Amino acid sequence: MTSDVLANFDAVSRAVRQAERDAGRPPGSVTLVAVSKTHGAERILPVLQAGHRTFGENRVQEAHTKWPALKQAFPDVALHLIGPLQTNKAREAVALFDVIETIDRPKVAHALAAEMARQNRRLPVFVQVNTGREPQKAGAPPEETEALVAECRALGLMVQGLMCIPPHGESPAPHFAFLRELARRCGVESLSMGMTEDFPIAVEMGATHVRVGTAIFGDRPVMNLGRPSV
């Protein structure tokens, strides 16, 4: 059913605007990234038809199964890569995505810079920070973030901001506050932080982008895509 997706999208959009008002921020200062990973085109299409244009996907391989046709129909879509990127997928990522949120090490930065030059595409990028220092999670260590941002800039990458995913089960507010301060030190303006469970807190703490999937599209179906590509 598409009606539930539209109702969910409307509710989330209103909640983001309310969070802006509660935080005393200007209307439209927060971009809602609708995370459509594991959901098919039939559930994405109603949100596109409603006028929304910013979406997020975790996997290059999965995104290739649905987004080329959708972007042909809606060429003003801004598709964000929000999952960790392997360097051997840099070529495909640069060709398909419009924003890369997950640079977490110099090797990835170098691969993206080379591909952007080869394809003559200059995409905004974020540096992902592992604020919780979780060994199983992607993201640059906090103490290496400033150096990574500097290296990205030296490579000609357009560093728009920082991104984080706080540890599950911990209060997200300290992580959001830390990312905000780190962004200030790095001289970047955008903060991609906050998901379905905590995006109002993220907006209060200065998020410019919130990544919301389940609250819009519902629980994620299990997809068998073989080995992950990112």
C-alpha positions in Angstrom: 0.0 0.0 0.0 1.3 3.5 -0.9 -1.1 5.3 1.4 0.8 4.3 4.5 4.1 5.6 3.0 2.5 8.9 2.2 1.0 9.2 5.6 4.3 8.3 7.3 6.2 10.8 5.1 3.8 13.6 5.9 4.0 12.8 9.7 7.8 12.7 9.6 8.0 16.0 7.5 5.7 17.7 10.0 7.8 16.3 12.9 11.0 17.7 11.4 9.4 21.2 10.9 8.1 21.0 14.5 11.6 20.1 15.8 12.9 23.2 13.9 10.4 25.4 15.6 11.1 23.9 19.0 14.8 24.6 18.5 14.2 28.1 17.4 15.6 27.4 13.9 14.4 28.8 10.6 11.9 26.7 8.6 13.6 24.5 6.1 17.0 24.6 7.8 17.0 20.8 8.2 17.1 18.5 5.2 15.2 15.3 5.5 17.1 12.4 3.9 14.5 9.7 3.3 16.4 6.4 3.7 15.0 4.0 1.2 17.5 1.1 1.7 15.9 -2.4 1.2 12.7 -0.9 -0.1 11.7 -1.2 -3.7 10.8 1.5 -6.2 7.1 0.9 -5.6 7.4 2.3 -2.1 9.8 5.1 -3.1 7.7 6.4 -6.0 4.9 7.9 -3.9 7.4 10.0 -1.9 8.9 11.2 -5.1 5.5 12.0 -6.5 4.8 14.0 -3.4 7.7 16.3 -4.3 10.5 15.0 -2.0 13.9 14.8 -3.7 16.5 13.8 -1.1 17.0 10.1 -0.4 19.7 7.9 1.1 20.9 4.4 0.3 23.4 2.2 2.1 24.6 -0.1 -0.7 25.9 0.7 -4.2 24.7 -2.6 -5.5 21.2 -2.2 -4.2 20.9 1.4 -5.3 21.8 0.3 -8.9 18.8 -2.0 -9.0 16.3 0.9 -8.6 17.7 4.4 -8.8 18.9 4.7 -12.4 15.3 4.5 -13.6 13.9 6.6 -10.8 16.5 9.3 -11.4 15.7 9.3 -15.1 12.1 10.0 -14.2 13.0 12.5 -11.5 16.4 14.0 -12.6 16.5 16.5 -9.7 16.9 13.8 -7.0 19.8 14.1 -4.6 20.9 10.6 -3.7 23.1 10.3 -0.7 25.4 7.3 0.0 25.1 6.8 3.7 26.7 3.3 4.1 30.4 2.6 4.2 32.2 2.6 0.9 34.7 0.1 -0.4 37.3 1.6 -2.7 36.5 -0.9 -5.5 33.0 0.6 -5.6 34.2 4.2 -5.9 33.6 4.4 -9.7 30.0 3.2 -9.4 29.3 5.4 -6.4 30.5 8.6 -8.1 28.4 7.7 -11.2 25.2 7.1 -9.3 25.2 9.2 -6.1 25.1 12.9 -5.7 26.4 13.2 -2.1 28.9 10.8 -0.4 28.4 10.9 3.4 30.8 8.2 4.5 34.4 9.0 3.9 36.2 7.4 6.8 39.8 7.0 5.8 42.3 8.5 3.4 42.2 5.5 1.0 38.5 6.1 0.3 39.2 9.9 -0.1 41.9 9.2 -2.7 39.7 6.7 -4.6 36.8 9.2 -4.7 39.0 12.1 -5.8 40.4 10.1 -8.7 37.0 9.0 -9.8 35.5 12.4 -9.6 38.3 13.7 -11.7 37.9 10.9 -14.2 34.1 11.3 -14.5 34.3 15.1 -14.3 31.8 15.1 -11.3 32.5 17.1 -8.2 30.2 15.8 -5.4 29.8 17.2 -1.9 31.2 14.8 0.7 30.9 14.3 4.4 33.5 12.7 6.7 32.0 10.0 8.9 33.2 10.1 12.5 33.0 7.1 14.8 32.1 9.1 17.9 31.6 6.0 20.0 34.9 4.5 19.0 33.1 1.2 18.2 35.4 -1.3 16.6 32.6 -2.9 14.5 31.4 0.5 13.1 32.8 2.5 10.2 34.0 6.1 10.7 37.2 8.0 11.3 38.5 8.0 14.9 37.6 11.4 16.4 41.3 12.3 16.9 42.0 11.7 13.2 39.0 13.6 11.8 40.7 17.1 11.4 43.6 15.5 9.5 41.2 13.6 7.3 39.2 16.7 6.5 42.4 18.5 5.6 43.6 15.6 3.4 40.2 15.5 1.6 40.5 19.3 0.9 44.0 18.8 -0.4 42.7 16.3 -2.8 40.2 18.8 -4.1 37.2 17.2 -2.5 34.3 19.5 -1.5 33.9 18.7 2.2 30.4 19.8 3.2 30.2 18.4 6.7 30.5 15.6 9.2 28.3 12.6 9.8 27.9 10.2 12.7 25.8 7.3 14.1 25.8 7.2 17.9 26.2 3.9 19.6 23.0 2.0 20.1 21.7 2.2 23.6 23.6 5.3 24.5 22.2 8.8 24.8 22.8 10.4 21.4 22.9 14.0 22.7 26.6 13.9 23.8 27.6 12.4 20.5 25.7 15.1 18.6 27.2 17.8 20.7 30.7 16.4 20.2 30.2 16.2 16.4 29.0 19.8 16.4 32.1 21.0 18.2 34.3 18.9 15.9 32.7 20.4 12.8 33.4 23.9 14.2 37.1 22.9 14.6 37.1 21.5 11.1 35.5 24.6 9.6 32.5 22.7 8.1 28.9 23.8 8.3 26.8 20.6 7.7 26.0 17.9 10.3 24.3 14.7 9.2 23.1 13.2 12.4 19.8 11.8 13.8 17.7 8.9 12.6 14.1 7.7 13.2 14.6 7.3 17.0 16.4 10.5 17.8 16.1 13.1 15.0 14.3 15.7 17.1 17.3 15.7 19.5 19.7 16.0 16.5 17.8 19.0 15.2 18.0 20.6 18.6 21.8 20.0 18.6 22.3 21.6 15.2 21.7 18.8 12.6 21.4 20.1 9.0 20.5 16.6 7.7 18.5 13.9 9.4 18.4 10.4 8.0 15.0 8.8 8.5 13.9 5.5 7.0 11.8 3.2 9.1 9.4 5.9 10.2 8.7 6.6 6.5 8.9 3.3 4.7 8.2 0.9 7.5 10.2 -2.1 8.7 12.9 -3.1 6.3 12.3 -6.3 4.3 15.2 -8.8 4.1 16.9 -8.5 0.7 19.3 -11.1 -0.7 21.8 -9.1 -2.7 24.8 -11.4 -2.4 27.9 -9.9 -0.9 27.5 -6.3 0.2 29.1 -3.8 -2.2 29.8 -1.0 0.3 
